[in-house]
Amino acid sequence: MTAPTWTRESLQRIVKREIGDYRLIVVSNRQPYIHEMVEGRLRYAVPSGGVTAAIDPLMQECGGTWIAYGGGKGDWYAVDDKNRIQVPPDDPAYTLRLVWLTEEEERGYYYGFSNSALWPLCHNAYTEPVFDARDWETYKAVNQEFARHVLDEIGGRPAAVFTQDYHLALLPRLIRDADPDIITGQFWHIPWPNHEIFRICPWQDELLDGLLGNDMLGFHIGDHCTNFLDTVDRTMDGQVDFDYSLVNYRGDRTLVRPFPISVDFEQIDEDARSGYVTEEMERLSDELNLGGMLVGLGIDRIDYTKGIPHRFRAIGRFLEKHPEYIGKVVFVQAGVFSRSEVDAYQQLAQQIDQLLEEVNGRFSQGGWRPIIYMPSDLPNVTLMALRRLARFCVVSSLHDGMNLVAKEYVASRFDEDGVLILSPFAGAAQELTDALIVNPYATEGFADAILEAVEMPHEERHSRMVQMRNIVRENNIYKWAALLLVDLVQGARRARRPVSGF
């Protein structure tokens, strides 16, 4: 196996070269380590999701401070009198500083404006955004609270602030206005829609003004960068240079760049080879009656953007068209339900339950059922075992920034086997072109892709998987972090040099 070009060590060298005297401050809604009280003892967990997986290795090399909302029930007991704790708990490398929010603030800022307005606005999944003025006011207030913590943490020293995602769109402008010498960058982990969609937001000007407080703004793919630049060009009183992906606004320049996020290939590959995973595969095979079955897999947060109902319909249609596979193919859908306070997610849960009842009710026989649904927060060893067991993995996003599930499946298949069925509406489809690319809305084509995955000869499965593994190995999380960091620091230095004209 070829060694990756980008490693933790190469990232470390770039960090030392680029950061210099700057202190790196990462800001996000979600914290990288959550503390809970279990039987009177303080324990921690690492939340699932791309933000933590992507940024934690960078922070462990930089040794800066990560500021986030403290949502764990044990967080109060873990921090010191300045709301700080050294993490990772078993090998401290950087500081985690927590921001406390009231239930009302969390409801308005997180469940309200962030996930009832911005999330559906940016995802073309045909769920109407809810624009509530009270939620917007709370969103602004929480962004101001985060800004207060950031500025207090910096204390007037040289710093680079790297903001994560859509929860904190106003933060860069607040920081820039308070201290123009601070380098500001942001990575937007979800898609950016076209201008015609984004313009329905009543506060589009304020959101764009906030984001243009960044020296550098990153998206997963070039299409999202183009959409953002076009939105600014049509909305704001600024100059957009599409050739160089630059915005000149209020006398400052914002560099807009694509940075396809990835995974720690080497770590996932190593974990997949462990004896613990092999033991878990045996346990799952016995518990779920998977012996002798062709296993399909979906691993998702239960979200309406992931196309879970669409894949259930496709499985039903596959069995309807090819009854010879009844009792031979089983699909395991794993994931965790979230944002249960949002109406759209409650409706999704009802839709999934209805489709499960329809498909399983129609095709189940004896002790076999076509879909096994596991909507719980499964441990990583179980998820890894499921990836190893799966003949095919389905990523049927209706609209997604990247979707790291696709890359995690590829990285885990050290046996160079398995088939990835991938939606063209996930950013990963631009890189993993050896997947079976299928429109999740086209049920007939989706069902045919499942048949192709089931019947694909081993030689073709091997060839496709080798190609995809090479891509993920080379374009790993360390490359993402290194390139982003270089553009953040060097781009900010270039953008702040005096220039004549644009």
C-alpha positions as CSV (number, residue, x, y, z in Angstrom):
1,M,0.0,0.0,0.0
2,T,1.4,3.4,-1.0
3,A,2.1,5.8,1.8
4,P,0.0,9.0,1.7
5,T,1.6,12.2,0.7
6,W,-0.1,14.1,3.5
7,T,0.4,12.9,7.1
8,R,0.0,14.3,10.6
9,E,3.7,15.0,10.5
10,S,3.5,17.1,7.3
11,L,0.6,19.0,8.7
12,Q,2.6,19.7,11.8
13,R,5.4,21.1,9.7
14,I,3.0,23.4,7.9
15,V,1.4,24.5,11.1
16,K,4.8,25.6,12.6
17,R,5.7,27.4,9.3
18,E,2.4,29.2,8.8
19,I,1.0,30.0,12.2
20,G,4.2,31.5,13.7
21,D,3.2,33.9,16.4
22,Y,-0.5,33.7,15.6
23,R,-2.7,31.9,18.1
24,L,-5.3,29.7,16.3
25,I,-8.9,30.0,17.6
26,V,-11.5,27.6,16.3
27,V,-15.1,28.5,16.9
28,S,-18.1,26.1,16.3
29,N,-21.5,25.3,17.7
30,R,-20.6,21.7,18.4
31,Q,-17.9,20.9,20.9
32,P,-15.2,18.3,20.0
33,Y,-15.5,16.5,23.4
34,I,-18.7,16.2,25.3
35,H,-18.7,15.4,29.1
36,E,-21.4,13.5,30.8
37,M,-22.0,12.3,34.4
38,V,-22.4,8.5,34.4
39,E,-23.1,6.9,37.7
40,G,-21.5,9.8,39.5
41,R,-18.4,9.7,37.4
42,L,-17.3,12.2,34.7
43,R,-16.9,10.7,31.3
44,Y,-16.4,12.1,27.8
45,A,-17.5,11.2,24.3
46,V,-16.5,12.4,20.8
47,P,-19.6,13.5,18.8
48,S,-20.1,12.1,15.3
49,G,-19.9,14.5,12.4
50,G,-17.4,16.0,9.9
51,V,-16.5,19.1,11.9
52,T,-14.9,17.3,14.8
53,A,-13.2,14.7,12.6
54,A,-11.8,17.4,10.4
55,I,-10.7,20.0,12.9
56,D,-9.5,18.0,15.9
57,P,-6.3,16.8,14.2
58,L,-5.5,20.3,13.2
59,M,-6.0,21.6,16.7
60,Q,-3.9,18.9,18.2
61,E,-1.0,20.1,16.1
62,C,-1.6,23.8,16.7
63,G,-2.3,23.8,20.4
64,G,-4.7,26.7,20.2
65,T,-8.2,27.1,21.7
66,W,-11.5,25.7,20.5
67,I,-14.6,27.7,21.6
68,A,-17.9,25.9,21.4
69,Y,-21.3,25.6,23.0
70,G,-21.2,23.4,26.1
71,G,-24.1,21.0,25.6
72,G,-23.0,18.1,27.7
73,K,-24.7,17.5,31.0
74,G,-21.3,17.0,32.6
75,D,-19.6,20.0,31.0
76,W,-20.1,22.2,34.1
77,Y,-18.1,19.8,36.2
78,A,-15.3,19.4,33.7
79,V,-14.3,23.0,33.2
80,D,-12.3,25.3,35.4
81,D,-13.4,28.7,36.7
82,K,-12.8,30.3,33.2
83,N,-14.8,27.6,31.4
84,R,-11.8,25.9,30.0
85,I,-10.6,22.3,29.9
86,Q,-7.5,20.7,28.3
87,V,-8.4,18.2,25.6
88,P,-8.2,15.4,24.4
89,P,-8.7,14.2,28.0
90,D,-6.3,11.3,27.7
91,D,-3.6,13.3,26.0
92,P,-4.1,17.1,26.3
93,A,-3.0,19.1,23.3
94,Y,-5.2,22.2,23.2
95,T,-7.7,24.2,25.2
96,L,-11.5,23.8,24.9
97,R,-13.5,26.8,26.1
98,L,-17.2,26.4,26.5
99,V,-20.0,28.9,26.0
100,W,-23.2,28.5,28.0
101,L,-26.6,29.1,26.5
102,T,-30.1,29.1,28.1
103,E,-32.7,26.6,26.8
104,E,-34.5,29.6,25.2
105,E,-31.3,30.7,23.4
106,E,-30.6,27.1,22.2
107,R,-34.2,26.8,21.0
108,G,-34.1,30.1,19.0
109,Y,-30.5,30.0,17.8
110,Y,-30.0,26.3,17.1
111,Y,-33.3,24.6,16.5
112,G,-34.8,27.9,15.3
113,F,-32.9,30.0,12.9
114,S,-29.9,27.6,12.2
115,N,-31.9,24.5,11.6
116,S,-35.4,25.6,10.7
117,A,-34.3,28.5,8.4
118,L,-30.7,28.2,7.2
119,W,-30.4,24.4,7.0
120,P,-33.5,24.0,4.6
121,L,-32.6,27.2,2.8
122,C,-29.2,25.9,1.8
123,H,-30.3,22.3,1.0
124,N,-32.5,21.7,-2.0
125,A,-34.6,19.1,-0.3
126,Y,-37.9,20.8,-0.8
127,T,-38.5,21.6,2.9
128,E,-39.7,25.1,3.3
129,P,-37.5,27.3,5.6
130,V,-39.2,28.9,8.6
131,F,-38.1,32.6,9.1
132,D,-39.1,33.6,12.6
133,A,-38.0,37.1,13.6
134,R,-37.6,36.0,17.3
135,D,-35.3,33.2,16.2
136,W,-33.3,35.7,14.1
137,E,-32.9,38.0,17.1
138,T,-31.7,35.1,19.2
139,Y,-29.3,34.0,16.5
140,K,-27.8,37.5,16.5
141,A,-27.5,37.6,20.3
142,V,-25.8,34.2,20.4
143,N,-23.3,35.2,17.7
144,Q,-22.5,38.3,19.8
145,E,-22.0,36.1,22.9
146,F,-19.6,33.9,20.9
147,A,-17.7,37.0,19.7
148,R,-17.4,38.2,23.3
149,H,-15.7,34.9,24.3
150,V,-13.4,34.9,21.2
151,L,-12.2,38.4,21.9
152,D,-11.7,37.7,25.6
153,E,-9.7,34.6,24.7
154,I,-7.5,36.5,22.2
155,G,-6.9,39.4,24.6
156,G,-5.4,41.7,21.9
157,R,-2.7,39.2,20.9
158,P,-2.0,38.2,17.2
159,A,-4.6,35.6,16.3
160,A,-6.3,33.7,13.5
161,V,-10.0,32.8,14.1
162,F,-11.3,29.9,12.1
163,T,-15.1,29.8,12.3
164,Q,-17.1,26.6,11.5
165,D,-20.3,26.3,9.6
166,Y,-23.7,28.1,9.4
167,H,-24.5,28.6,13.1
168,L,-22.0,31.5,13.3
169,A,-22.4,33.5,10.1
170,L,-22.4,36.8,11.8
171,L,-19.3,36.1,14.0
172,P,-16.5,37.1,11.5
173,R,-17.9,40.7,11.0
174,L,-18.3,41.1,14.8
175,I,-14.6,40.1,15.3
176,R,-13.4,42.2,12.3
177,D,-15.2,45.3,13.6
178,A,-13.8,44.8,17.1
179,D,-10.2,44.1,16.0
180,P,-9.3,44.5,12.3
181,D,-5.8,42.9,12.9
182,I,-7.3,39.5,13.6
183,I,-7.1,37.0,10.7
184,T,-10.6,35.6,10.1
185,G,-11.6,32.5,8.1
186,Q,-14.6,30.3,7.9
187,F,-15.6,26.9,6.5
188,W,-19.2,26.5,5.4
189,H,-19.8,22.8,5.8
190,I,-23.2,22.7,4.0
191,P,-24.1,23.7,0.4
192,W,-24.5,27.3,-0.7
193,P,-27.7,27.6,-2.9
194,N,-28.1,29.8,-6.0
195,H,-29.1,33.4,-5.7
196,E,-32.8,32.8,-6.5
197,I,-33.1,30.5,-3.5
198,F,-31.0,32.5,-1.0
199,R,-32.8,35.7,-1.8
200,I,-36.0,34.6,0.0
201,C,-34.2,35.0,3.3
202,P,-35.4,38.2,4.9
203,W,-31.9,38.8,6.4
204,Q,-29.7,37.9,3.5
205,D,-27.9,41.2,3.6
206,E,-26.9,40.8,7.2
207,L,-25.8,37.2,6.7
208,L,-23.6,38.1,3.7
209,D,-22.2,41.1,5.5
210,G,-21.2,38.8,8.4
211,L,-19.5,36.2,6.0
212,L,-17.7,38.9,4.2
213,G,-16.0,39.8,7.4
214,N,-13.7,36.8,6.6
215,D,-10.3,37.0,5.0
216,M,-11.0,33.6,3.5
217,L,-14.3,31.6,3.1
218,G,-14.2,27.9,2.2
219,F,-16.8,25.6,0.7
220,H,-16.6,21.9,-0.3
221,I,-16.9,22.3,-4.0
222,G,-16.5,24.9,-6.7
223,D,-20.2,25.1,-7.5
224,H,-20.9,26.3,-4.0
225,C,-18.2,29.0,-4.3
226,T,-19.7,30.2,-7.6
227,N,-23.2,30.3,-6.0
228,F,-21.9,32.4,-3.2
229,L,-20.0,34.8,-5.4
230,D,-23.1,35.2,-7.6
231,T,-25.2,35.9,-4.6
232,V,-22.9,38.6,-3.4
233,D,-22.6,40.1,-6.9
234,R,-26.4,40.3,-7.2
235,T,-27.1,41.5,-3.6
236,M,-24.3,43.5,-2.0
237,D,-22.6,46.8,-2.8
238,G,-19.2,45.3,-3.5
239,Q,-17.0,44.1,-6.3
240,V,-16.7,40.4,-7.3
241,D,-13.8,39.1,-9.3
242,F,-15.0,35.7,-10.6
243,D,-11.6,34.9,-12.2
244,Y,-9.8,35.1,-8.9
245,S,-12.7,34.2,-6.6
246,L,-12.3,37.4,-4.7
247,V,-14.8,39.9,-3.2
248,N,-13.9,43.5,-2.4
249,Y,-16.4,44.8,0.2
250,R,-16.2,47.6,2.7
251,G,-12.5,48.1,1.8
252,D,-11.6,44.5,2.6
253,R,-11.1,41.5,0.5
254,T,-12.5,38.0,1.0
255,L,-10.9,35.0,-0.8
256,V,-13.5,32.3,-1.7
257,R,-12.1,28.8,-2.3
258,P,-13.2,25.1,-2.5
259,F,-11.6,22.7,0.0
260,P,-13.1,19.2,-0.4
261,I,-13.2,17.9,3.2
262,S,-12.0,14.3,3.8
263,V,-11.2,11.7,6.5
264,D,-8.2,10.3,8.3
265,F,-7.7,7.4,5.8
266,E,-4.8,5.8,7.6
267,Q,-6.6,5.7,10.9
268,I,-9.8,4.3,9.5
269,D,-7.9,1.7,7.5
270,E,-6.0,0.7,10.7
271,D,-9.1,0.5,12.8
272,A,-10.9,-1.6,10.2
273,R,-8.2,-4.3,10.5
274,S,-8.5,-4.7,14.3
275,G,-9.5,-7.8,16.0
276,Y,-12.3,-5.9,17.8
277,V,-13.9,-5.2,14.5
278,T,-13.7,-8.8,13.4
279,E,-15.3,-9.9,16.7
280,E,-18.1,-7.3,16.2
281,M,-18.7,-8.5,12.7
282,E,-19.3,-12.0,14.1
283,R,-21.6,-10.7,16.8
284,L,-23.7,-8.6,14.4
285,S,-23.9,-11.5,11.9
286,D,-25.4,-13.7,14.7
287,E,-27.6,-11.1,16.3
288,L,-29.0,-9.8,13.0
289,N,-29.0,-13.1,11.1
290,L,-26.7,-11.8,8.4
291,G,-25.0,-15.1,7.8
292,G,-25.0,-15.9,4.1
293,M,-26.7,-12.6,3.2
294,L,-25.7,-9.9,0.8
295,V,-25.7,-6.9,3.0
296,G,-26.5,-3.3,2.0
297,L,-25.8,-0.4,4.3
298,G,-26.8,3.1,5.0
299,I,-25.2,5.2,7.8
300,D,-26.7,8.6,8.3
301,R,-27.9,11.1,10.8
302,I,-31.6,10.8,10.3
303,D,-32.1,14.0,8.3
304,Y,-34.4,14.8,5.4
305,T,-31.5,15.8,3.2
306,K,-30.1,12.2,3.3
307,G,-32.7,10.6,1.1
308,I,-33.5,7.7,3.4
309,P,-37.1,7.3,2.3
310,H,-35.9,7.3,-1.3
311,R,-33.5,4.4,-0.7
312,F,-36.3,2.5,1.1
313,R,-38.5,2.9,-1.9
314,A,-35.7,1.7,-4.1
315,I,-35.1,-1.4,-2.0
316,G,-38.8,-2.2,-2.2
317,R,-38.8,-1.7,-6.0
318,F,-35.6,-3.8,-6.3
319,L,-37.3,-6.7,-4.5
320,E,-40.4,-6.2,-6.6
321,K,-38.5,-6.4,-9.9
322,H,-36.1,-9.2,-8.7
323,P,-38.0,-11.5,-6.3
324,E,-35.2,-14.0,-6.6
325,Y,-33.3,-11.9,-4.0
326,I,-36.0,-12.1,-1.4
327,G,-34.5,-13.7,1.6
328,K,-31.0,-13.2,0.2
329,V,-30.4,-9.4,0.4
330,V,-30.8,-7.4,3.6
331,F,-30.3,-3.7,4.0
332,V,-29.1,-2.3,7.4
333,Q,-30.0,1.4,8.0
334,A,-28.0,2.8,10.9
335,G,-28.0,6.3,12.2
336,V,-29.1,8.6,15.0
337,F,-32.2,10.7,15.2
338,S,-31.5,14.4,15.9
339,R,-33.3,17.8,16.0
340,S,-36.4,16.2,17.2
341,E,-37.8,19.6,18.2
342,V,-38.0,20.6,14.5
343,D,-41.3,19.7,12.8
344,A,-39.7,18.6,9.6
345,Y,-37.7,16.0,11.5
346,Q,-40.8,14.7,13.2
347,Q,-42.5,14.3,9.9
348,L,-39.4,12.5,8.5
349,A,-39.5,10.0,11.4
350,Q,-43.2,9.2,10.6
351,Q,-42.4,8.8,6.9
352,I,-39.6,6.4,7.6
353,D,-41.7,4.3,10.0
354,Q,-44.5,4.1,7.4
355,L,-42.1,3.0,4.6
356,L,-40.5,0.5,6.9
357,E,-43.9,-1.0,7.7
358,E,-44.8,-1.1,3.9
359,V,-41.5,-2.7,2.6
360,N,-41.0,-5.1,5.5
361,G,-44.7,-5.9,5.7
362,R,-44.7,-6.8,2.0
363,F,-41.5,-8.8,1.6
364,S,-40.6,-10.3,5.0
365,Q,-40.7,-14.1,5.3
366,G,-39.8,-16.4,8.1
367,G,-37.1,-14.7,10.2
368,W,-35.9,-12.5,7.4
369,R,-36.9,-8.9,6.7
370,P,-35.4,-6.8,4.0
371,I,-34.7,-3.6,6.1
372,I,-33.1,-3.6,9.5
373,Y,-33.5,-0.2,11.1
374,M,-31.1,0.8,13.8
375,P,-31.8,4.5,14.7
376,S,-29.5,4.8,17.6
377,D,-26.1,6.2,18.4
378,L,-24.0,3.2,17.7
379,P,-20.3,2.8,18.8
380,N,-17.6,3.3,16.2
381,V,-16.6,-0.4,16.4
382,T,-20.2,-1.4,15.3
383,L,-20.3,1.1,12.5
384,M,-16.9,-0.1,11.3
385,A,-18.1,-3.7,11.4
386,L,-21.1,-2.8,9.4
387,R,-19.0,-1.2,6.7
388,R,-16.8,-4.4,6.6
389,L,-19.9,-6.6,6.3
390,A,-21.6,-4.6,3.5
391,R,-21.4,-5.7,-0.1
392,F,-22.7,-2.2,-1.0
393,C,-23.1,1.1,0.8
394,V,-25.8,3.7,-0.2
395,V,-25.3,7.4,0.1
396,S,-28.4,8.9,-1.4
397,S,-28.2,12.5,-0.4
398,L,-30.8,14.9,-1.9
399,H,-28.3,17.7,-1.4
400,D,-25.1,17.5,0.6
401,G,-21.9,19.5,1.1
402,M,-19.6,16.5,1.0
403,N,-20.9,13.5,2.9
404,L,-18.0,11.7,4.6
405,V,-19.9,8.5,5.0
406,A,-18.9,7.7,1.4
407,K,-15.2,8.3,2.1
408,E,-15.4,6.4,5.5
409,Y,-16.8,3.3,3.7
410,V,-14.0,3.4,1.1
411,A,-11.3,3.9,3.7
412,S,-12.5,1.0,5.8
413,R,-12.4,-1.5,2.9
414,F,-8.8,-2.6,3.2
415,D,-10.0,-5.9,1.5
416,E,-10.5,-3.7,-1.7
417,D,-14.1,-5.0,-2.1
418,G,-17.5,-3.5,-1.9
419,V,-19.6,-1.2,-4.0
420,L,-20.5,2.4,-3.3
421,I,-23.9,3.7,-4.6
422,L,-23.6,7.5,-4.5
423,S,-25.9,10.4,-5.2
424,P,-24.7,13.0,-7.7
425,F,-26.0,15.6,-5.3
426,A,-23.3,14.8,-2.7
427,G,-20.0,16.6,-3.0
428,A,-18.2,13.3,-2.7
429,A,-19.5,12.4,-6.2
430,Q,-17.1,14.8,-7.8
431,E,-14.1,12.8,-6.4
432,L,-15.4,9.2,-6.2
433,T,-16.3,8.7,-9.8
434,D,-15.9,4.9,-9.6
435,A,-19.0,4.7,-7.4
436,L,-22.3,3.8,-9.0
437,I,-23.7,7.3,-9.4
438,V,-27.5,7.3,-9.2
439,N,-30.2,10.0,-8.9
440,P,-32.1,9.2,-5.6
441,Y,-35.3,10.6,-7.1
442,A,-35.2,8.1,-10.0
443,T,-36.6,5.0,-8.2
444,E,-36.3,2.7,-11.2
445,G,-32.6,3.6,-11.8
446,F,-31.9,3.4,-8.1
447,A,-33.3,-0.2,-8.0
448,D,-31.3,-1.1,-11.0
449,A,-28.1,0.3,-9.3
450,I,-28.8,-2.0,-6.3
451,L,-29.1,-5.0,-8.7
452,E,-25.8,-3.9,-10.3
453,A,-24.1,-3.7,-6.9
454,V,-25.4,-7.1,-5.9
455,E,-24.4,-8.8,-9.1
456,M,-21.1,-6.9,-9.9
457,P,-18.2,-9.4,-10.5
458,H,-15.5,-9.3,-7.9
459,E,-12.9,-8.2,-10.4
460,E,-14.9,-5.0,-11.1
461,R,-15.7,-4.4,-7.5
462,H,-12.0,-4.6,-6.7
463,S,-10.9,-2.3,-9.6
464,R,-13.4,0.4,-8.6
465,M,-12.6,0.2,-4.9
466,V,-8.9,0.4,-5.5
467,Q,-9.3,3.6,-7.5
468,M,-11.5,5.2,-4.8
469,R,-9.2,4.2,-2.0
470,N,-6.3,5.8,-3.9
471,I,-8.2,9.1,-4.1
472,V,-9.3,9.1,-0.5
473,R,-5.8,8.1,0.7
474,E,-4.1,11.0,-1.2
475,N,-6.8,13.6,-0.5
476,N,-7.1,12.9,3.2
477,I,-8.0,15.1,6.2
478,Y,-4.4,16.3,6.6
479,K,-4.2,17.6,3.1
480,W,-7.6,19.4,3.6
481,A,-6.4,21.0,6.9
482,A,-3.0,22.0,5.5
483,L,-4.3,23.6,2.3
484,L,-7.0,25.4,4.1
485,L,-4.6,26.7,6.8
486,V,-2.1,27.9,4.1
487,D,-4.8,29.8,2.2
488,L,-6.2,31.2,5.4
489,V,-2.9,32.7,6.6
490,Q,-1.2,33.5,3.3
491,G,-4.4,34.7,1.7
492,A,-5.1,37.1,4.6
493,R,-1.5,38.5,4.5
494,R,-1.8,39.1,0.7
495,A,-5.4,40.6,1.0
496,R,-4.2,43.1,3.6
497,R,-1.4,44.5,1.5
498,P,-2.1,48.0,0.2
499,V,-3.2,47.9,-3.4
500,S,-4.5,50.4,-5.9
501,G,-7.9,49.7,-7.3
502,F,-9.4,46.2,-7.1
